Amino acid sequence: KRAGEPKGGLHLGSTSDFNTLRVSRVLAIDKVNMATSCCLQRGVIARASSNTDRGSKASRVCKLRNTNPPSATSFRLSGRNSTFSSARPLVSSNTKYVGASRASRLGVVANGDAGTEKYAKTLQRALNINLDQSIYGSFAEIGAGQEVARMFFAAGGAAGTVAKSVSAYDMTISDTFYGRCERYVTRERLEAMLEYEYIQCSLPLKNARGDSTCFFAFADTVVAKAYNRDNECHGWMGVKWQTAPNRPPNRIMIHLRLLDPTATMQQEALGVLGVNFLHTAFNRWKDIASSISGCQDALKELLVDIGRDSVEVDLIHIEGPDFDKVDNRSLALQLVEVNLTDAVLFNSQGEVTIPTDYLRKKNVLVQRGNFRPPTILTADMLTSAAEQIFCDSSSMDDGSCVVQSDSRVCLEITLKDLREGGDGLNWCEAYPDFLKRTSKDFLDRVDTITAMGFPCLVSNYFEYFKLSGYLRRATRGAIVIAMGVPAVQELFNAKYYAHLEGGIMENFGKLSTAGLKIYVYPSLDANGEVITAENLQLKNASSQPLYDFMYSQGTIVPMERYDVEVLRKMASAPAPVMQMLKKNTPGWEELVPPPVAEAIKEGKLFTAPL
């Protein structure tokens, strides 16, 4: 307190200036850009002494009054004989934080007098990384604040880990660092950031500490909830790092979606995810590289201290000398398996892509099935539906169909409701070996689907209205589900909706409000007569009025451009195609499209036993 200044003013000058100053409120640490560390002891504020060891990785944080200090010395309260240590982690279970009203900015929530740390595990992970003398690198973050770097500063000891922290918000400034681009929240921008920051960090420091340091560059480019508009909240996050000094670097990149309703909550979730992401890369990379089970355990750690309702990770890509045997397509399937996302999409080239980017503002036709393998019936169902809905027949002289540019055709494999028949609803119950099937089995199906020129969506949705809701996130265009008569019979079976509060009525009510249409491919009865959506009689008679109502409302539409010879050929097959394939029964090639037969032979697909 300077002489002559009014009461309430606070000047952080020399320690003698305010040795006896008493204050009525507690000061909170505001983010991590403060110039000095402050402490409060029995109402007396003192500044940390200037001889604090700057090289120490111990945390420099405010301690609340009446906490019991450990014995080690890090700084001393001016004018008092009390010694406090910064060796205790920020997340110590008996530490009570100050500034409860602003605690959310520190990832801390108050709980009465006891106090709890909302992100305790994450802050401890950040501290552990900070205390690791072999890890050193830079942070570059665009959008949603510098939330990941903030977590490391808040944990304490960041001087031993953070070589640089930067945020190039302005597009022109960002371009001067990383080069020009059309869109800034993209994989291409993330890759440019990682390359630039890794070089900027590793080259100048290589001679000084290259033999003892694993350099890294962390980057993210994210768009969080905007102030005055409803926008898609998503981003890219990645790290380029060494697993040992002087070793060539590896790279991991993920695409994420932020699901919290406010920008503040999204920023906090992003910070926690970033810490977990780096902890997994630095400490669990061997598990990812070695086995599926180890990979799944490592991926689950991305959501420590945050829930699936806050963050979704729908793409992961790993490359580098330590991951030369890792299949990124198999990793994508693990994201669905461990519930980090509800679906992953393989484009027509078999590469993992972001579903929302591929389907954005498009009309979408989806066919759900087993596709083990896709058959001529699969191809005819898609062709029939596409010609009736999306195609421009006049685009080819011979009248053949070309899907319009504003439309997408996609085949879906769900982890929950497939039957060997290809379009049933309860395949897991009828075929319990489903859960034992390997990633290769799913990837073989992906390969046969992409051989036909279609993308493949792998999801964990059971109800069609959930699938429709997922697609609706990406597009406001038409959404059509193509299915055969056997699938429709199952669709109207009430037993599948017992878990819904409104039962089967809730399911179809949500289907109707979602604007979904179901195009029904015909089937043959035992006498060889064609069964269409128009004359279909359900096995479950109690659901027939509901079916008739959905048909009258236009939600159920019969397919008209089908090939009856395909129906007869499949009906006369001596056995299911997969059984014929396994036994090498002559004629199986005639029951699948030529590209599928060629892919099976060349890739030796479906070699595992039934």
PABA-771843 format. One line per field, with one value per residue (C-alpha): x, y, z. Coordinates in pm, 1 decimal, decimal comma, always signed. Layout:
px = (X/...)
py = (Y/...)
pz = (Z/...)
END
This chain:
px = (+0,0/+155,6/+121,1/-165,1/-346,8/-709,9/-802,8/-869,2/-581,7/-323,2/+29,4/+255,6/+582,6/+860,8/+765,6/+811,4/+538,7/+269,7/+410,4/+127,9/-144,5/-460,9/-712,0/-1076,9/-1092,0/-895,1/-720,7/-762,7/-503,2/-635,9/-524,8/-144,8/-5,3/+62,9/+403,4/+454,6/+329,5/+127,7/+45,5/-205,0/-127,3/-354,7/-473,9/-126,7/-28,2/+332,1/+504,2/+720,5/+1083,9/+1285,7/+1536,3/+1287,4/+1459,9/+1336,6/+1461,4/+1260,7/+949,9/+772,5/+438,9/+422,8/+69,7/-116,0/-170,9/-473,5/-437,9/-410,3/-275,9/+4,9/+324,4/+572,3/+929,5/+1102,6/+1162,0/+1063,3/+973,3/+927,4/+653,8/+800,2/+806,4/+711,4/+889,4/+672,5/+819,1/+604,6/+698,3/+585,8/+672,1/+319,3/+110,1/-166,8/-404,5/-310,4/-614,8/-585,5/-530,1/-813,2/-819,5/-891,6/-1132,2/-1426,4/-1637,2/-1386,9/-1285,2/-1431,0/-1158,0/-906,4/-1097,8/-1187,0/-1530,0/-1617,3/-1776,2/-1863,6/-1571,6/-1384,9/-1329,9/-1272,5/-1076,4/-1294,8/-1003,5/-772,7/-650,6/-587,8/-389,5/-187,3/-110,4/-1,9/+220,5/+375,1/+462,1/+602,8/+823,7/+961,2/+1296,5/+1316,2/+1007,6/+1030,6/+836,5/+596,7/+222,7/+38,3/-336,6/-585,2/-941,6/-1111,4/-821,3/-491,5/-665,4/-420,5/-116,9/-316,1/-366,7/+7,2/+79,5/-192,6/-50,5/+285,0/+640,6/+563,0/+898,1/+1061,5/+817,1/+696,5/+954,8/+696,6/+324,2/+166,3/-179,6/-204,9/-570,0/-553,8/-573,0/-301,7/-68,6/-147,7/-64,2/+276,2/+360,0/+198,6/+124,5/-199,8/-506,2/-873,3/-1006,5/-839,9/-1007,3/-878,4/-636,4/-414,2/-378,6/-300,1/-28,4/+128,8/+125,8/+288,9/+563,9/+645,4/+639,4/+842,0/+1119,2/+1109,0/+1150,2/+1388,2/+1644,8/+1757,0/+1774,0/+1922,9/+2286,3/+2214,3/+1989,9/+1914,6/+2094,4/+1876,7/+1544,5/+1240,9/+1116,3/+749,8/+516,1/+152,2/-107,1/-480,9/-710,6/-1061,4/-1384,5/-1586,5/-1936,6/-1957,7/-2081,7/-2381,0/-2452,5/-2519,4/-2219,3/-2061,6/-1811,7/-1523,2/-1151,4/-827,8/-562,8/-222,8/+127,1/+457,1/+704,2/+1002,6/+976,5/+1351,9/+1621,9/+1756,6/+1487,4/+1274,8/+943,0/+595,0/+265,4/-85,9/-384,1/-747,7/-1066,4/-1295,8/-1642,0/-1724,1/-2071,2/-2110,4/-2366,5/-2140,8/-1806,1/-1658,6/-1746,6/-1608,7/-1281,6/-1239,3/-1319,1/-1065,6/-796,1/-862,5/-870,2/-538,4/-366,1/-507,7/-407,8/-44,9/-32,3/-155,1/+96,4/+391,2/+308,7/+80,8/+225,1/+362,9/+15,7/-127,4/+144,3/+133,2/-223,0/-592,6/-670,5/-385,3/-501,4/-855,6/-734,1/-519,1/-802,5/-1038,0/-798,0/-869,6/-1191,3/-1049,9/-1217,6/-1458,3/-1756,5/-1864,6/-2136,7/-1868,6/-1634,7/-1652,8/-1346,5/-1447,6/-1111,0/-759,8/-448,5/-109,9/+212,2/+583,1/+863,7/+718,4/+377,8/+471,0/+250,3/-54,0/-358,2/-539,5/-856,9/-854,7/-797,1/-1106,0/-1313,2/-1179,0/-1315,6/-1664,4/-1590,1/-1482,1/-1762,4/-1544,3/-1775,6/-2099,0/-1980,4/-1678,6/-1683,8/-1460,3/-1476,1/-1494,1/-1112,8/-1125,5/-973,5/-1112,1/-1279,7/-1501,1/-1867,7/-1996,6/-1760,1/-1858,0/-2232,8/-2257,3/-2562,8/-2622,6/-2919,8/-2829,7/-2929,7/-2822,7/-2855,9/-2796,3/-2673,8/-2424,1/-2245,2/-2054,9/-2010,1/-2225,8/-2434,8/-2607,5/-2919,2/-2727,9/-2629,9/-2980,0/-3138,1/-2903,3/-2948,1/-3325,5/-3345,0/-3096,7/-3276,1/-3607,1/-3478,6/-3159,9/-3056,7/-3059,1/-3140,0/-3093,3/-2726,1/-2626,6/-2716,0/-2802,9/-3035,8/-2818,2/-2824,3/-2568,6/-2611,5/-2643,2/-2365,3/-2585,6/-2647,4/-2453,6/-2504,4/-2362,5/-2367,5/-2387,1/-2259,3/-2387,3/-2222,6/-2555,7/-2824,0/-2705,6/-2815,3/-2641,7/-2926,8/-2791,9/-3074,2/-3220,6/-3237,0/-3122,2/-2813,8/-2621,0/-2888,9/-2914,7/-2538,5/-2349,5/-2012,9/-2058,2/-1868,1/-1577,2/-1519,3/-1199,9/-1123,6/-1008,4/-1355,4/-1504,1/-1228,7/-1282,0/-1640,8/-1525,9/-1294,1/-1573,2/-1805,8/-1548,3/-1466,1/-1819,9/-1741,8/-1947,0/-1840,4/-1900,8/-2034,2/-1967,7/-2191,9/-2317,0/-2675,3/-2957,8/-3264,4/-3303,0/-3415,5/-3075,8/-2904,6/-3127,4/-3040,1/-2671,3/-2709,8/-2921,0/-2627,3/-2450,3/-2729,1/-3072,3/-3130,2/-3342,4/-3251,4/-3361,7/-3308,9/-3324,1/-3423,0/-3577,2/-3908,1/-3747,5/-3595,4/-3930,2/-4087,5/-3828,3/-3855,3/-4217,4/-4145,4/-4231,5/-3979,5/-3690,6/-3825,7/-3905,8/-3618,8/-3786,5/-4030,6/-4282,9/-4204,6/-4260,5/-4473,0/-4183,3/-3954,3/-4180,9/-4279,7/-3915,6/-3869,2/-4155,3/-4036,2/-3684,3/-3813,3/-3683,1/-3824,4/-3796,2/-3776,9/-3870,3/-3710,0/-3940,6/-3901,1/-4040,5/-4275,8/-4266,4/-4465,8/-4235,0/-4480,5/-4340,0/-4405,8/-4383,5/-4438,5/-4783,2/-4910,7/-4692,1/-4866,8/-4668,4/-4609,5/-4685,5/-5048,2/-5080,8/-4834,3/-5017,4/-5227,6/-4910,5/-4747,7/-5051,4/-5046,3/-4674,2/-4737,4/-5029,0/-4820,3/-4549,4/-4280,7/-4273,9/-4233,0/-4223,2/-3932,3/-4049,3/-3733,4/-3612,0/-3489,4/-3709,9/-3451,0/-3207,2/-3466,8/-3518,7/-3145,6/-3074,9/-3376,1/-3252,5/-2897,8/-2801,6/-2669,4/-2586,6/-2303,9/-2060,7/-2103,6/-2049,0/-1740,0/-1592,6/-1651,8/-1546,8/-1881,0/-1894,7/-2117,9/-2059,2/-1894,9/-2222,6/-2403,4/-2178,1/-2092,8/-1776,6/-1570,4/-1655,3/-1551,1/-1225,0/-1153,3/-1220,8/-983,9/-703,0/-719,8/-795,3/-1083,6/-1304,8/-1042,1/-1134,0/-1362,4/-1736,1)
py = (+0,0/+327,5/+626,0/+849,8/+587,6/+516,7/+199,6/-96,5/-22,9/-297,6/-247,7/-547,0/-371,3/-488,6/-726,4/-453,5/-250,0/-488,9/-708,8/-605,7/-544,9/-733,6/-804,1/-899,4/-1121,4/-1411,5/-1373,2/-1653,5/-1756,0/-1629,9/-1869,4/-1899,7/-1574,6/-1410,1/-1255,4/-1363,9/-1637,3/-1523,0/-1681,1/-1612,0/-1703,5/-1588,0/-1291,1/-1166,3/-1152,3/-1198,4/-1229,2/-1529,2/-1444,9/-1380,2/-1654,3/-1933,6/-2199,9/-2128,2/-2461,6/-2659,7/-2829,4/-2772,6/-2594,2/-2223,0/-2172,5/-1989,5/-2194,2/-2136,6/-2032,8/-2304,3/-2570,8/-2781,0/-2717,1/-2993,4/-2963,8/-2875,6/-2505,0/-2334,3/-1982,1/-1799,6/-1572,1/-1224,3/-1109,7/-1453,0/-1764,7/-1992,8/-2204,9/-2340,3/-2595,2/-2608,3/-2976,3/-3071,0/-3117,8/-2875,3/-3167,5/-3271,9/-3422,4/-3199,0/-2872,6/-2623,5/-2378,7/-2010,0/-1807,4/-2046,9/-1808,1/-1827,7/-2186,6/-2316,7/-2133,9/-2346,7/-2670,3/-2667,4/-2696,2/-2615,0/-2875,9/-2713,4/-2665,3/-2969,4/-2866,1/-3105,8/-3089,7/-3147,6/-3240,6/-3390,5/-3683,6/-3465,1/-3206,9/-3485,6/-3620,9/-3275,4/-3244,6/-3585,7/-3480,0/-3150,9/-3340,8/-3566,8/-3413,8/-3597,2/-3433,3/-3083,9/-2910,2/-2647,0/-2581,8/-2413,0/-2364,7/-2187,2/-2128,4/-2197,7/-2040,4/-2192,3/-2445,3/-2734,9/-2521,2/-2360,1/-2697,4/-2761,3/-2418,0/-2461,3/-2798,5/-2637,4/-2698,5/-2615,0/-2441,1/-2779,6/-2894,5/-2591,4/-2445,0/-2224,8/-2159,7/-1968,5/-1889,6/-1735,2/-1625,6/-1380,6/-1556,0/-1344,0/-1400,2/-1770,6/-1778,7/-1620,4/-1913,9/-2208,9/-2100,6/-2001,3/-2224,5/-2202,1/-2345,6/-2326,9/-2605,0/-2885,7/-3173,2/-2991,6/-2694,5/-2922,4/-3101,8/-2769,0/-2656,4/-2976,7/-2966,2/-2599,6/-2613,7/-2933,9/-2785,4/-2457,7/-2645,6/-2930,4/-2763,8/-2477,9/-2708,1/-3015,6/-2937,8/-2828,8/-3114,3/-3343,2/-3642,5/-3638,6/-3498,3/-3628,4/-3325,2/-3277,7/-3033,3/-3024,7/-2841,2/-2800,8/-2596,7/-2579,8/-2386,5/-2368,7/-2233,0/-1884,7/-1586,8/-1502,1/-1799,5/-2172,4/-2333,5/-2675,6/-2716,9/-2938,7/-2942,1/-3124,9/-3215,2/-3373,4/-3426,9/-3498,1/-3647,0/-3869,0/-4184,5/-4169,1/-3902,2/-3871,5/-4108,3/-4012,5/-3863,9/-4015,2/-3837,4/-3887,0/-3682,2/-3696,5/-3521,7/-3423,3/-3281,5/-3063,3/-3143,4/-2916,8/-2633,7/-2339,1/-2212,3/-2217,6/-2581,5/-2668,6/-2492,1/-2685,0/-3014,3/-2932,8/-2866,9/-3195,5/-3390,4/-3235,4/-3343,7/-3695,9/-3705,9/-3616,7/-3850,6/-4136,2/-4056,1/-4025,3/-4315,6/-4560,1/-4560,3/-4913,0/-5040,9/-4878,4/-5029,4/-5379,8/-5512,6/-5440,6/-5478,0/-5247,6/-4998,8/-5002,5/-4943,2/-4652,7/-4495,5/-4510,7/-4288,4/-3998,4/-3931,8/-3937,2/-3656,5/-3580,0/-3772,9/-3900,8/-3638,0/-3367,0/-3493,5/-3727,9/-3853,4/-3980,1/-4012,1/-4111,9/-4138,6/-4265,1/-4281,1/-4310,1/-4563,3/-4693,1/-4755,9/-4914,9/-5218,0/-5021,3/-5029,5/-4696,5/-4854,2/-5100,4/-4808,4/-4641,0/-4947,1/-4935,1/-4581,1/-4724,8/-5029,2/-4822,4/-4567,4/-4269,5/-4219,1/-4361,0/-4415,9/-4404,7/-4366,8/-4526,6/-4344,3/-4522,1/-4556,8/-4733,5/-4441,4/-4318,9/-3981,5/-3750,6/-3844,3/-3490,0/-3360,4/-3629,9/-3599,9/-3225,6/-3071,9/-3387,6/-3613,3/-3949,3/-4304,5/-4568,3/-4944,6/-5139,2/-5494,7/-5763,0/-5749,8/-6070,1/-6031,3/-5786,1/-5974,0/-5895,7/-5836,0/-5566,4/-5396,6/-5416,8/-5273,4/-4974,6/-4919,2/-4941,6/-4696,3/-4450,7/-4447,0/-4381,4/-4109,0/-3931,4/-4015,7/-3805,4/-4057,1/-3802,1/-3760,4/-4066,1/-4137,9/-4498,6/-4394,0/-4541,9/-4380,0/-4135,9/-4022,1/-3645,8/-3445,4/-3335,7/-3697,0/-3969,2/-4345,6/-4528,2/-4884,9/-4921,3/-5202,8/-5178,4/-5347,8/-5423,0/-5554,1/-5767,1/-6110,7/-6346,8/-6278,6/-5928,9/-5700,8/-5828,4/-5652,2/-5901,3/-6063,9/-6064,7/-6275,0/-6521,7/-6534,4/-6495,7/-6541,2/-6184,0/-6037,9/-6274,2/-6155,2/-5968,5/-5631,8/-5814,2/-5954,5/-5604,7/-5463,2/-5741,6/-5626,2/-5266,3/-5373,7/-5548,1/-5250,8/-4999,2/-5229,7/-5156,7/-4785,2/-4708,8/-4568,8/-4776,6/-4647,1/-4856,6/-4759,5/-4881,5/-4769,3/-5013,2/-4799,5/-4643,5/-4313,3/-4283,5/-4346,8/-4081,5/-3838,4/-3897,1/-3827,8/-3521,8/-3362,0/-3335,7/-3263,2/-3110,0/-3296,5/-3605,5/-3918,3/-4254,0/-4600,3/-4889,4/-5228,9/-5554,6/-5707,1/-5940,9/-5636,8/-5457,4/-5762,3/-5731,1/-5352,9/-5379,6/-5639,4/-5475,1/-5680,7/-5474,4/-5158,5/-5282,0/-5068,9/-4750,9/-4582,5/-4544,1/-4881,3/-4931,9/-4616,5/-4403,9/-4556,4/-4478,9/-4141,6/-4037,0/-4183,2/-3968,9/-3646,7/-3702,6/-3679,7/-4026,5/-4234,8/-4612,4/-4754,3/-5122,4/-5370,4/-5662,5/-6029,4/-6363,0/-6580,8/-6961,7/-6975,6/-6739,0/-6447,2/-6098,0/-5933,4/-5555,1/-5281,1/-5235,8/-5588,0/-5679,0/-5852,2/-5848,6/-6166,4/-5963,2/-5881,4/-5636,4/-5403,7/-5411,3/-5097,4/-4908,6/-5027,7/-4926,8/-4582,7/-4531,1/-4642,7/-4404,1/-4116,5/-4177,5/-4279,4/-4628,8/-4627,8/-4934,3/-4967,3/-4992,1/-5031,2/-5371,1/-5672,5/-5974,0/-6206,6/-6109,0/-6209,7/-6548,2/-6610,9/-6543,5/-6749,8/-7050,3/-7041,2/-7376,5/-7204,8/-6860,7/-6698,9/-6706,3/-7080,6/-7135,0/-6917,2/-7106,0/-7441,8/-7308,7/-7419,8/-7345,6/-7055,7/-6822,8/-6568,5/-6533,0/-6423,8/-6127,6/-5822,2/-5874,3/-5615,1/-5797,1/-6136,5/-5987,0/-5819,2/-6144,1/-6342,8/-6087,6/-5991,0/-6341,4/-6193,7/-6380,6/-6645,9/-6690,3/-6985,2/-6926,0)
pz = (+0,0/-107,8/+121,8/+21,8/-187,1/-96,7/+84,4/-136,5/-374,0/-405,2/-533,7/-579,6/-521,5/-290,2/-14,1/+248,1/+76,5/+184,9/+460,9/+693,1/+438,4/+522,0/+248,0/+265,3/-36,7/-178,3/-512,2/-766,6/-1016,0/-1349,2/-1618,0/-1626,6/-1758,5/-1423,0/-1370,8/-1008,3/-773,9/-475,5/-144,5/+126,4/+488,2/+770,5/+568,8/+467,4/+99,5/+0,3/-331,6/-408,2/-357,2/-668,5/-588,8/-662,1/-868,6/-1220,5/-1348,9/-1099,0/-1228,0/-896,0/-914,5/-836,0/-715,0/-439,0/-124,7/+89,8/+448,9/+713,7/+476,0/+613,3/+416,8/+333,8/+447,0/+119,7/+50,5/-269,2/-154,7/+174,9/+292,7/+341,5/+699,8/+832,7/+935,1/+720,7/+444,7/+161,4/-100,5/-459,1/-473,5/-379,6/-697,1/-778,0/-753,3/-401,2/-234,0/+76,5/-110,0/-96,4/-387,3/-374,1/-579,5/-587,8/-792,5/-1075,9/-1018,2/-1341,7/-1530,5/-1340,8/-1381,9/-1011,8/-856,4/-497,8/-275,0/+53,5/+288,0/+168,9/-192,5/-478,6/-800,9/-1104,3/-1329,5/-1067,7/-1276,6/-1578,1/-1381,8/-1223,2/-1570,4/-1683,2/-1377,5/-1441,7/-1795,4/-1665,5/-1422,1/-1694,5/-1783,1/-2115,9/-2275,9/-2419,0/-2693,3/-2819,0/-2819,0/-3105,7/-3073,8/-3298,9/-3185,3/-2850,1/-2659,1/-2552,2/-2337,0/-2352,4/-2274,1/-1993,4/-1827,3/-1824,6/-1679,6/-1418,8/-1312,1/-1231,9/-1341,1/-1703,3/-1754,0/-1794,2/-2063,2/-2259,1/-2493,2/-2665,6/-2656,7/-2945,1/-3079,9/-3426,4/-3428,2/-3714,4/-4050,8/-4207,8/-3913,0/-3922,5/-4293,6/-4229,1/-4002,2/-4173,1/-4529,7/-4697,1/-4695,9/-4787,8/-4460,5/-4123,7/-3925,6/-4146,3/-4141,0/-4390,6/-4154,6/-3861,9/-4059,4/-4156,6/-3792,5/-3670,3/-3930,9/-3873,4/-3493,2/-3473,1/-3685,6/-3490,6/-3164,9/-3246,4/-3471,8/-3243,1/-2940,4/-3100,7/-3019,4/-2664,6/-2551,6/-2844,3/-2690,3/-2378,7/-2497,7/-2683,0/-2871,8/-2952,6/-3120,7/-3018,1/-3226,6/-3251,7/-3472,3/-3333,0/-3374,9/-3054,2/-3003,7/-3152,1/-2955,8/-3171,7/-3397,9/-3390,1/-3556,2/-3580,4/-3298,2/-3402,4/-3465,2/-3529,0/-3272,0/-3322,2/-3192,3/-3363,4/-3119,8/-3058,8/-2851,5/-2782,0/-2825,8/-3181,1/-3309,4/-3613,6/-3500,8/-3514,4/-3564,1/-3426,5/-3541,5/-3435,1/-3538,8/-3254,0/-3199,6/-2899,1/-2765,1/-2461,1/-2489,5/-2397,6/-2521,7/-2170,9/-2118,5/-2461,6/-2385,0/-2062,0/-2234,6/-2505,3/-2246,0/-2067,8/-2393,6/-2499,0/-2178,1/-2205,7/-2571,9/-2495,3/-2196,6/-2417,1/-2690,9/-2451,7/-2220,3/-2403,7/-2754,7/-2712,4/-2627,2/-2939,3/-3154,9/-3008,0/-2980,3/-3029,1/-2659,0/-2563,2/-2821,9/-2686,0/-2329,9/-2447,8/-2647,0/-2348,5/-2155,6/-2388,8/-2196,8/-1843,2/-1642,0/-1927,4/-2054,3/-2390,8/-2378,7/-2398,7/-2671,1/-2968,6/-3157,2/-3501,3/-3676,7/-3575,2/-3790,3/-3672,0/-3869,3/-3801,3/-3753,7/-3426,5/-3585,0/-3916,7/-3841,9/-3725,8/-3956,4/-3931,2/-4063,7/-3775,0/-3538,1/-3679,6/-3591,8/-3236,4/-3200,1/-3247,4/-3033,0/-2728,9/-2782,7/-2866,3/-3162,6/-3296,8/-3653,3/-3883,0/-4258,6/-4522,2/-4855,2/-5191,5/-5187,9/-4851,0/-4658,8/-4327,3/-4366,3/-4162,3/-4214,7/-4173,7/-4442,7/-4691,2/-4632,8/-4578,5/-4749,7/-4957,2/-5018,2/-4864,2/-4955,5/-4703,1/-4721,7/-4402,1/-4424,3/-4334,6/-4673,7/-4614,3/-4907,0/-5107,2/-5363,7/-5691,0/-5482,6/-5289,4/-5613,4/-5761,5/-5445,8/-5451,4/-5823,4/-5798,1/-5509,2/-5663,2/-5999,1/-5828,9/-5596,1/-5690,8/-6044,3/-6356,1/-6629,1/-6903,8/-6819,3/-7026,9/-7388,9/-7309,8/-7029,4/-6755,6/-6415,0/-6282,2/-5923,1/-5906,5/-5748,6/-5459,1/-5352,6/-5172,3/-5170,3/-4869,5/-4732,3/-4355,0/-4135,3/-3780,5/-3484,9/-3321,3/-3550,7/-3841,1/-3948,6/-4182,8/-4423,3/-4461,8/-4359,8/-4033,8/-3700,5/-3440,0/-3581,2/-3252,1/-3087,1/-3373,6/-3435,5/-3104,6/-3280,4/-3406,4/-3112,4/-3176,6/-3529,9/-3590,8/-3739,2/-4051,1/-4104,4/-4098,3/-4314,4/-4568,8/-4597,0/-4631,3/-4914,3/-5105,0/-5063,1/-5180,4/-5471,8/-5590,6/-5574,7/-5262,9/-4925,4/-4613,6/-4282,3/-3969,6/-3678,6/-3343,1/-3399,2/-3338,4/-3411,4/-3751,5/-3601,2/-3431,9/-3764,2/-3917,2/-3636,9/-3699,0/-4070,8/-3997,9/-3819,3/-4152,7/-4396,6/-4434,5/-4758,1/-4811,4/-4612,7/-4752,9/-4605,8/-4853,4/-4714,7/-4826,7/-4726,4/-4464,7/-4292,5/-4289,4/-4121,6/-3845,7/-3830,9/-3717,1/-3448,8/-3116,2/-2916,0/-3048,7/-2887,0/-2537,5/-2403,6/-2530,2/-2295,8/-2577,9/-2733,9/-3105,1/-3127,7/-3002,9/-3264,5/-3558,0/-3418,3/-3420,5/-3766,1/-3894,3/-3733,2/-3867,5/-4222,6/-4305,5/-4592,4/-4620,5/-4972,4/-4972,5/-5214,0/-5303,0/-5219,2/-5339,1/-5139,8/-5132,8/-5455,9/-5640,2/-5624,9/-5575,6/-5237,7/-5247,2/-4994,6/-5141,6/-5068,1/-4771,1/-4480,3/-4158,4/-3961,0/-3649,2/-3723,9/-3435,5/-3610,4/-3945,2/-3874,6/-3789,3/-4110,2/-4313,8/-4154,5/-4228,2/-4586,6/-4630,3/-4495,5/-4754,8/-4504,9/-4662,9/-5040,6/-5272,3/-5513,6/-5871,3/-6080,9/-5961,8/-6159,0/-6088,7/-6242,1/-5966,7/-5707,8/-5872,2/-5912,2/-5545,0/-5435,6/-5634,6/-5499,2/-5338,3/-5022,9/-4886,6/-5080,1/-4788,3/-4743,3/-5113,5/-5098,0/-4801,8/-4965,0/-5305,4/-5447,3/-5820,7/-5912,8/-5618,2/-5848,6/-6040,0/-5722,6/-5650,3/-5863,8/-6075,2/-5880,3/-5556,9/-5695,8/-5816,2/-5481,5/-5291,6/-5511,1/-5524,7/-5157,3/-5027,0/-4830,1/-4582,2/-4521,5/-4153,7/-4070,0/-4045,6)
END
